[in-house]
């Protein structure tokens, strides 16, 4: 992963020609994020001068800024940056998040680089016999534009499980996975279904009702 060069800072940083920043290595999911960490003394006085967002395609830049939860003028704290990176991953919109810190005089500029998750371009069903694909697809209306992330999978499984329960199939098992779509940024949401047998209530028996007749 490329590392952004850091210019020589002015006071109150140490008066050396080059600041050797430590690299705090954190691993979130399958991605590795490198965060420059300034010396402890410098961190106490350093404030964030600017925040730039790179790599967004369909996600609003403001959403990235709000997710990072760091404002221009805040004190620069590596721990806050790490927390912001984790928060951005929890949005389930990005496959990779990287934050570079650039020294700008006695301030810091943060550059947030994101790689968006692919988008669902189609939904397919296998194993459904009692409920047709149109009925299932109606339950998943709007999923064609969602990000191909874990939250989308969980929501789709929950929605179809609910539908099958309503239709009398409480034993149905539903799973979701992604397969490549026609373009590199596309994913097909594949729903695999084991419907099981329809369950019908034929009788209700009450026990312990000594005073009230069935």
N, C-alpha and C positions, 0 to 999 in steps of 0.2 A: 504494500500500500504506500503510495507516495507521501512524503512528508513535506509540508510547506516550510520554506525557509523563514527564519525570524530575523528581522533587522536589528541592528545594535540599538538598544534603548537608551533613553536619557534618564536623568535623575527622576525618581528616587531609586532607580535600579543601580546595581553595582557598576562602577565605571570601568567596565571591561569591554574590549572590542567585540566580543561575542558572548551572548548569553547561552549557556548550555542548558536547555530545558530538559527536565526529566520527562519521560514518556510513561504515562500511566496506562497500562494495558488492561482493558476490560473486554470480556467476551459476553455477548448477549445473543442467545440463540445460536445461529450458525455464523454470525458476523463478528468481526473483530474491529474494535474502535480504538484508535490511538488519540490520546488527548495530551497536548503539551501542558506541563505543570510548571509554573514559575516558582522561583525560590520563595520560601514562606514569607520573608520580610517584604518582598515586592507585592505579594498577593494582598497584604493588608491595605495598601494604598491604591492598588490598581482598580480602575473602573472600566466597565464595558462601554466603548465609544460607539460601536456600530454592530449590527447583526445583519448578515446577508444570508440569503437562502438560495441554494443552487440545486438544480436537478429536478425541480417539480415540473410535472407535465399537466396533470389534471387536478391535483390537490392545490387548494388555495394557499398562497404563501403565508397569509395571516394565520391559517390553522397550524402551520409549522411553528410560527413564532409563539403562538399561544401554548402549543404543546411543550415547547422548550421551557416556558415559564421563567425566562430571564429577560429583563428589560434593559434598554439602553440607560446607562447611569448606575446600574447595579454594581456592587463590588464583584470583581472577578474571583469566583471560587470554583476550583476544579470539581469539588463534590456536587455543586449545583449543576454544573455542566453534565456530569455523569447521570445525575437524577433526571435531567431533561432528556438525555438520550434514551434512557429507559422508558420515559413517558411517551416519547415519540414512537418507540417500538410497540407500546401497548395500544396505540391507535389502530394497529393492524393495517396500516397503509403502506409501509415501507419494508423492503427486504434488507436495506442497509442504511445506516445513519452514521455520519462521521462529522465531527466538529473540529475545525482547525482554529487555533488561537494565534492571531497575528499581533505582534507588538507594534503599537503606533505611538511613539513618544512615550508618555507616561500612562497610556491607556492600552486597551486590548480591543481588537476587532474580532468578532466571532463569525466564522464562515460555516454554515450548516449545509452539508452536502447529503442529499437523500437520493435513494434509488427506489422508485415506486414499485409496488407489487403489480404483477400483471392483472388484467381485468377479465372477468368472466364474459365470454362472448356467446356461450350457448350452454344449455342445460340438457343433459341426457339421462334417461332412466333405463334400468335393466331389472328384470325380476318381477315387474308389476303385471299382474294378470287380472285381478279383480277391479282395480282402479286404473282407468286409462291415462295415457300420458298427458292429455289435455287437462284433466282434472288435477293431476299432480303439478303441472306447469302453472296452472292458475294459482295454486297455493304458493308458488315461488315467484310470483309476479315481482318484477324489479330486480331480480338477481342477475340479470344479464349485464348490468353495469357495475356490479359490486367488485371490490378487490378480491383477488384469489388468495385469501388468507384464512387463518384458523377460525376466526369469528364467523366468516361466511359459511364455512363447513358446519360449524356447530349450530348456527341458526337454521340452516337448511334441514339438517337432521331433525332438530326439534320441531320444525314446522310440519314435516311429513309424518313424524310420529304422532303428532296431535291430530292430523287429518285421518290417519289410519285408526286411531282410537275412536274418533267420532263416527267412522264408518263401520265400527264393529270388529276391528282387528287389533285388539290391545296387545297381541303377542308379536306384532310385526317388528322386524329389525331393519333399521335403515343405517347406511354408512355413506360417507361422501369422500370423494377424492378429486384431484385435478389432473387433467391430461392436456398435452399441448394442443393449442388451437391453430388456426390457419396462419396466424402471424406470431412473431416472437413475443409480442406483448399480450397475446390472447391465451386464455385457458378455458377448457371445457369443464364445467362442473358435472361430474359423473355421480349419479345417485344409484346405489345398489340396494335392492329391496328384497327382503324375504317376508312375504306377507303373512304366512301362517294361516291358520283356519279362522273363519269368522266365529265370533263368540256371541251367542244369544242367551238372554236371560229368560228361562222358561218358568221359573217359580221362585218365590221369595218366602222363606220360612222364618218365623219369629220365635225366639226362645226366651223364657222367663217372663212372658206377659200373662201373669196369673189373673189380673183384673180386667184386662182388655182382650176381647176376642179377636182372632185373626180376621 
